Amino acid sequence: MRYVFFAILSAAFATGYANLGAVTALTTNPDPQPAANSAQLYAKHCASCHGRDGRAKTIKGKLKHARDLSDREWQEKVSDERIFNSIMNGKGKMPGYAKKLSQDEIESLAGYIRGLKK
């Protein structure tokens, strides 16, 4: 019985340790280059569904029921971690970008999405 407990505890620890660095705090960078890069990433990977303004008024966005990323109420209740995880792993009809984008790029996109608030 004791061995089963330690095996479960070890597995839980290993899973938590593997994900330890997956989410970091988003920081505001005064350097204009990352901001331009964020806008380019958003335009390339997100705007076709969520729209350039984040309001999801595109045809593709309406068909896929994309979230209005500019919605103040949603912005206030959603955490940075949840935005990061949604981009990383996908959600609903939205694909995950963990294999297409680096962690820094995903953090940059999450910060850009914060700037879409009405």
MIZA-384102 format. One record per atom (N, C-alpha, C): y, x, z. Coordinates in Angstrom, 3 decimals, m for minus. Example, Ala and Ser with C-alpha at 12.3 -4.5 7.8 and 13.67 -1.06 7.14 Angstrom:
<pts>
       c2       c1       c3
   m5.690   13.190    7.800
   m4.500   12.300    7.800
   m3.300   13.200    7.800
   m2.250   12.850    7.080
   m1.060   13.670    7.140
    0.030   12.900    7.870
</pts>
This chain:
<pts>
       c2       c1       c3
   m1.187    0.835    0.000
    0.000    0.000    0.000
    1.250    0.879    0.000
    1.229    1.932    0.781
    2.376    2.826    0.880
    2.649    3.481   m0.470
    1.588    3.857   m1.189
    1.744    4.515   m2.492
    2.372    3.582   m3.520
    2.000    2.306   m3.471
    2.580    1.325   m4.387
    4.072    1.213   m4.123
    4.459    1.157   m2.864
    5.869    1.078   m2.489
    6.634    2.279   m3.026
    6.103    3.483   m2.828
    6.787    4.686   m3.304
    6.824    4.754   m4.830
    5.794    4.247   m5.490
    5.784    4.224   m6.960
    6.877    3.298   m7.477
    7.016    2.133   m6.860
    8.068    1.183   m7.259
    9.437    1.767   m6.956
    9.598    2.350   m5.786
   10.868    2.957   m5.398
   11.233    4.090   m6.347
   10.266    4.918   m6.713
   10.516    6.026   m7.637
   10.936    5.514   m9.011
   10.275    4.469   m9.491
   10.620    3.902  m10.801
   12.032    3.323  m10.783
   12.367    2.623   m9.703
   13.711    2.055   m9.592
   14.758    3.160   m9.536
   14.489    4.206   m8.800
   15.424    5.328   m8.698
   15.598    6.008  m10.048
   14.494    6.235  m10.747
   14.552    6.898  m12.055
   15.359    6.073  m13.043
   15.178    4.753  m13.037
   15.930    3.875  m13.928
   17.412    3.927  m13.590
   17.734    3.836  m12.322
   19.137    3.900  m11.901
   19.751    5.238  m12.214
   19.009    6.320  m12.020
   19.518    7.662  m12.283
   19.758    7.873  m13.773
   18.881    7.325  m14.612
   19.033    7.466  m16.062
   20.283    6.753  m16.555
   20.662    5.658  m15.894
   21.828    4.888  m16.312
   23.099    5.292  m15.564
   23.000    6.254  m14.688
   24.126    6.632  m13.844
   25.367    6.974  m14.646
   25.209    7.733  m15.711
   26.371    8.141  m16.486
   26.701    7.202  m17.623
   26.000    6.082  m17.751
   26.195    5.198  m18.891
   27.556    4.524  m18.895
   28.081    4.214  m17.720
   29.359    3.522  m17.657
   30.316    4.357  m16.822
   31.432    4.677  m17.396
   32.460    5.392  m16.672
   33.721    4.567  m16.684
   34.622    4.874  m15.785
   35.876    4.132  m15.714
   36.696    4.383  m16.969
   37.318    3.318  m17.448
   38.179    3.454  m18.613
   39.515    4.020  m18.157
   40.028    4.959  m18.908
   41.309    5.551  m18.562
   42.262    5.392  m19.716
   43.539    5.337  m19.390
   44.562    5.261  m20.416
   44.954    6.670  m20.782
   44.877    6.975  m22.045
   45.199    8.308  m22.525
   46.523    8.242  m23.274
   47.530    8.999  m22.850
   48.822    8.934  m23.508
   48.825    9.569  m24.900
   47.783   10.291  m25.247
   47.680   10.934  m26.550
   47.538    9.856  m27.630
   48.425    9.811  m28.648
   48.362    8.765  m29.663
   47.136    8.855  m30.568
   46.526   10.018  m30.695
   45.353   10.178  m31.566
   44.194    9.279  m31.143
   43.802    9.242  m29.853
   42.719    8.332  m29.460
   43.058    6.866  m29.714
   44.328    6.491  m29.551
   44.721    5.100  m29.805
   44.525    4.756  m31.278
   44.897    5.663  m32.164
   44.704    5.443  m33.594
   43.219    5.368  m33.908
   42.437    6.237  m33.287
   40.990    6.231  m33.483
   40.391    4.910  m33.006
   40.870    4.391  m31.876
   40.377    3.114  m31.344
   40.645    1.989  m32.329
   41.842    1.978  m32.900
   42.198    0.944  m33.867
   41.310    1.035  m35.107
   41.028    2.253  m35.549
   40.156    2.444  m36.705
   38.736    1.984  m36.398
   38.241    2.313  m35.214
   36.902    1.878  m34.813
   36.825    0.358  m34.761
   37.846   m0.254  m34.173
   37.883   m1.712  m34.069
   37.906   m2.338  m35.461
   38.761   m1.808  m36.338
   38.863   m2.344  m37.699
   37.523   m2.228  m38.430
   36.832   m1.127  m38.232
   35.571   m0.888  m38.943
   34.408   m1.707  m38.395
   34.313   m1.832  m37.076
   33.117   m2.416  m36.464
   33.301   m3.811  m35.866
   34.533   m4.215  m35.604
   34.739   m5.447  m34.837
   35.558   m6.521  m35.559
   36.523   m6.089  m36.357
   37.498   m7.022  m36.927
   36.890   m8.048  m37.879
   35.780   m7.729  m38.531
   35.210   m8.700  m39.469
   34.800   m9.995  m38.765
   34.423   m9.913  m37.504
   34.069  m11.116  m36.733
   35.188  m11.531  m35.777
   35.716  m10.563  m35.037
   36.698  m10.883  m34.002
   38.128  m10.964  m34.538
   38.341  m10.553  m35.788
   39.675  m10.602  m36.379
   40.524   m9.426  m35.938
   41.534   m9.102  m36.747
   42.400   m7.968  m36.410
   43.141   m8.191  m35.102
   43.421   m9.449  m34.774
   44.135   m9.767  m33.539
   43.200  m10.115  m32.383
   41.892  m10.106  m32.629
   40.913  m10.388  m31.587
   40.628  m11.856  m31.365
   41.282  m12.746  m32.117
   41.168  m14.182  m31.865
   39.934  m14.834  m32.490
   39.146  m14.090  m33.243
   37.890  m14.572  m33.845
   38.106  m15.746  m34.791
   39.197  m15.728  m35.519
   39.510  m16.807  m36.463
   38.995  m16.509  m37.869
   38.155  m15.504  m38.011
   37.593  m15.166  m39.323
   36.438  m16.107  m39.651
   36.095  m16.192  m40.915
   34.965  m17.027  m41.330
   33.686  m16.542  m40.643
   33.473  m15.241  m40.695
   32.285  m14.659  m40.059
   32.294  m14.929  m38.549
   33.456  m14.808  m37.943
   33.580  m15.049  m36.507
   33.271  m16.487  m36.131
   33.743  m17.416  m36.948
   33.475  m18.831  m36.687
   31.992  m19.148  m36.859
   31.384  m18.567  m37.878
   29.952  m18.812  m38.107
   29.084  m18.240  m36.983
   29.492  m17.110  m36.446
   28.701  m16.451  m35.401
   29.176  m16.793  m33.991
   30.175  m17.652  m33.896
   30.742  m18.041  m32.602
   31.211  m16.816  m31.811
   31.939  m15.955  m32.500
   32.442  m14.731  m31.863
   33.459  m15.080  m30.779
   33.482  m14.267  m29.758
   34.408  m14.472  m28.642
   35.832  m14.153  m29.059
   36.776  m14.940  m28.543
   38.198  m14.658  m28.687
   38.522  m13.577  m27.659
   38.674  m12.354  m28.124
   38.900  m11.224  m27.227
   40.318  m11.197  m26.672
   41.204  m12.005  m27.225
   42.585  m12.030  m26.752
   42.802  m13.072  m25.653
   41.800  m13.889  m25.381
   41.916  m14.955  m24.391
   42.219  m14.393  m23.002
   43.367  m14.760  m22.465
   43.827  m14.231  m21.177
   42.846  m14.530  m20.053
   42.338  m15.747  m20.014
   41.409  m16.134  m18.937
   40.138  m15.270  m18.979
   39.573  m15.091  m20.169
   38.384  m14.255  m20.306
   38.703  m12.818  m19.923
   39.835  m12.303  m20.393
   40.234  m10.925  m20.098
   40.355  m10.689  m18.588
   40.864  m11.683  m17.876
   41.057  m11.518  m16.434
   39.759  m11.566  m15.644
   38.751  m12.287  m16.157
   37.508  m12.401  m15.385
   36.433  m11.397  m15.790
   36.527  m10.814  m16.981
   35.499   m9.885  m17.434
   35.815   m8.464  m16.951
   34.786   m7.746  m16.547
   34.984   m6.372  m16.074
   34.926   m5.390  m17.240
   35.500   m4.216  m17.030
   35.429   m3.144  m18.023
   33.970   m2.791  m18.308
   33.165   m2.790  m17.269
   31.745   m2.467  m17.407
   31.036   m3.471  m18.316
   31.377   m4.740  m18.163
   30.731   m5.767  m18.987
   31.136   m5.626  m20.454
   32.404   m5.330  m20.709
   32.854   m5.119  m22.081
   32.101   m3.928  m22.673
   32.051   m2.836  m21.918
   31.341   m1.635  m22.361
   29.882   m1.958  m22.679
   29.217   m2.651  m21.763
   27.803   m2.980  m21.948
   27.570   m3.913  m23.134
   28.489   m4.844  m23.364
   28.352   m5.751  m24.503
   28.459   m4.992  m25.822
   29.372   m4.030  m25.883
   29.500   m3.221  m27.092
   28.261   m2.339  m27.246
   27.840   m1.756  m26.181
   26.705   m0.834  m26.195
   25.406   m1.539  m26.592
   25.119   m2.665  m25.950
   23.822   m3.327  m26.100
   23.846   m4.566  m26.981
   25.023   m5.067  m27.302
   25.145   m6.304  m28.050
   25.046   m7.501  m27.123
   25.386   m8.663  m27.667
   25.300   m9.882  m26.873
   25.247  m11.062  m27.836
   24.277  m11.917  m27.672
   24.128  m13.050  m28.585
   23.899  m12.547  m30.005
   24.744  m12.980  m30.926
   24.616  m12.570  m32.329
   25.300  m11.233  m32.609
   26.001  m10.705  m31.625
   26.685   m9.419  m31.816
   25.686   m8.277  m31.658
   25.663   m7.364  m32.630
   24.737   m6.229  m32.515
   25.226   m5.205  m31.494
   24.320   m4.420  m30.984
   24.675   m3.315  m30.104
   25.065   m2.099  m30.937
   25.931   m1.275  m30.381
   26.409   m0.100  m31.101
   26.012    1.212  m30.439
   25.057    1.176  m29.534
   24.635    2.381  m28.811
   24.134    3.467  m29.750
   23.509    3.091  m30.857
   22.962    4.072  m31.783
   23.953    4.459  m32.875
   25.051    3.727  m32.989
   26.031    3.989  m34.041
   27.277    4.699  m33.533
   27.602    4.484  m32.260
   28.835    5.035  m31.689
   28.524    5.858  m30.451
   29.366    6.834  m30.185
   29.205    7.648  m28.979
   29.717    6.862  m27.768
   29.382    7.342  m26.592
   29.861    6.705  m25.366
   31.385    6.733  m25.322
   31.995    7.836  m25.736
   33.457    7.941  m25.761
   34.070    6.927  m26.718
   33.441    6.734  m27.869
   33.952    5.754  m28.831
   33.846    4.336  m28.277
   32.763    4.041  m27.595
   32.584    2.711  m27.010
   33.596    2.497  m25.887
   33.840    3.510  m25.066
   34.866    3.401  m24.028
   36.239    3.171  m24.661
   36.486    3.866  m25.752
   37.744    3.714  m26.469
   37.899    2.287  m27.000
   36.839    1.745  m27.559
   36.865    0.361  m28.049
   37.091   m0.627  m26.906
   36.447   m0.389  m25.783
   36.631   m1.283  m24.629
   38.084   m1.260  m24.174
   38.688   m0.102  m24.157
   40.108   m0.007  m23.809
   40.987   m0.703  m24.829
   40.651   m0.595  m26.098
   41.399   m1.256  m27.163
   41.313   m2.775  m26.995
   40.140   m3.265  m26.655
   39.934   m4.702  m26.457
   40.812   m5.214  m25.310
   40.964   m4.401  m24.273
   41.866   m4.776  m23.174
   43.300   m4.984  m23.668
   43.682   m4.237  m24.677
   45.035   m4.348  m25.223
   45.243   m5.569  m26.092
   44.208   m6.336  m26.377
   44.326   m7.528  m27.217
   44.725   m8.771  m26.423
   44.814   m8.653  m25.110
   45.116   m9.816  m24.258
   46.453  m10.431  m24.642
   46.473  m11.767  m24.754
   47.698  m12.515  m25.087
   48.687  m12.442  m23.960
</pts>
